[in-house]
Amino acid sequence: VMANILLIDPSDLARKAMRGYLARAGHRLACASSGGEARDLLRRHVAIDLVFLEVKLEGGVGFDFVDAIRAEPLLAALPMVFYAAAP
């Protein structure tokens, strides 16, 4: 089943790599480089099924992004997968 996925990562390289990987699997991918850009995308495209999120967004505010999304009733149940580009 195809999913609409939002990838939030400040790295151009990571976004390009993930776009190729997910496209081959038949998914659609929207990308954002910051939490603010991602919130705008989510407000305009409620059809997002899953979010992949680099935890160290904008200097470590990835979890702040999650708190903001969880506070919005229409987005609170949106599933998210966290990852870190560096250990």
C-alpha positions as CSV (number, residue, x, y, z in Angstrom):
1,V,0.0,0.0,0.0
2,M,1.4,3.4,-1.0
3,A,1.9,5.9,1.8
4,N,2.3,9.7,1.8
5,I,5.4,10.3,3.9
6,L,6.9,13.5,5.2
7,L,10.6,13.5,5.7
8,I,12.1,16.2,7.9
9,D,15.9,16.4,7.7
10,P,18.2,19.4,7.2
11,S,20.5,17.4,5.0
12,D,20.0,17.7,1.2
13,L,21.8,14.4,0.8
14,A,19.6,12.5,3.3
15,R,16.4,13.9,1.6
16,K,17.6,12.8,-1.8
17,A,18.6,9.4,-0.7
18,M,15.3,8.8,1.2
19,R,13.3,10.1,-1.8
20,G,14.9,7.5,-4.1
21,Y,14.5,4.7,-1.6
22,L,10.8,5.4,-0.9
23,A,9.9,6.1,-4.5
24,R,11.2,2.6,-5.5
25,A,8.9,1.2,-2.8
26,G,6.0,3.0,-4.4
27,H,5.5,5.7,-1.7
28,R,5.1,9.5,-2.2
29,L,7.5,11.7,-0.3
30,A,7.3,15.3,0.7
31,C,10.4,16.8,2.2
32,A,11.1,19.6,4.6
33,S,14.4,20.9,6.0
34,S,13.1,22.4,9.2
35,G,10.3,22.0,11.7
36,G,8.6,25.2,10.6
37,E,8.6,24.2,6.9
38,A,7.2,20.8,8.0
39,R,4.4,22.3,10.0
40,D,3.4,24.4,7.0
41,L,3.3,21.3,4.8
42,L,1.3,19.3,7.4
43,R,-1.3,22.1,7.6
44,R,-1.7,22.2,3.8
45,H,-1.5,18.5,3.2
46,V,-3.4,16.6,5.9
47,A,-3.1,13.4,3.8
48,I,0.3,12.7,5.3
49,D,0.4,9.1,6.6
50,L,3.8,9.0,8.3
51,V,6.6,11.3,9.3
52,F,10.3,10.5,9.3
53,L,12.1,12.9,11.5
54,E,15.8,13.6,12.1
55,V,15.9,14.2,15.9
56,K,18.6,16.9,15.8
57,L,16.6,19.3,13.7
58,E,17.6,22.9,13.9
59,G,20.1,22.3,16.7
60,G,18.3,19.6,18.6
61,V,14.7,20.8,18.5
62,G,13.2,17.7,16.8
63,F,11.3,16.8,20.0
64,D,9.9,20.4,20.2
65,F,8.4,19.8,16.7
66,V,6.8,16.6,18.0
67,D,5.3,18.5,21.0
68,A,3.9,21.1,18.7
69,I,2.3,18.5,16.4
70,R,0.9,16.5,19.3
71,A,-0.8,19.7,20.6
72,E,-2.8,20.1,17.3
73,P,-6.0,17.9,17.4
74,L,-6.0,17.0,13.7
75,L,-2.4,15.9,13.8
76,A,-2.0,14.5,17.3
77,A,-2.2,10.8,16.2
78,L,0.2,11.2,13.2
79,P,2.7,8.3,13.4
80,M,6.4,9.4,13.5
81,V,9.7,7.6,13.1
82,F,12.7,9.2,14.7
83,Y,16.3,8.7,13.6
84,A,19.7,10.3,14.2
85,A,22.1,11.0,11.4
86,A,25.0,10.7,13.9
87,P,25.4,8.6,17.0
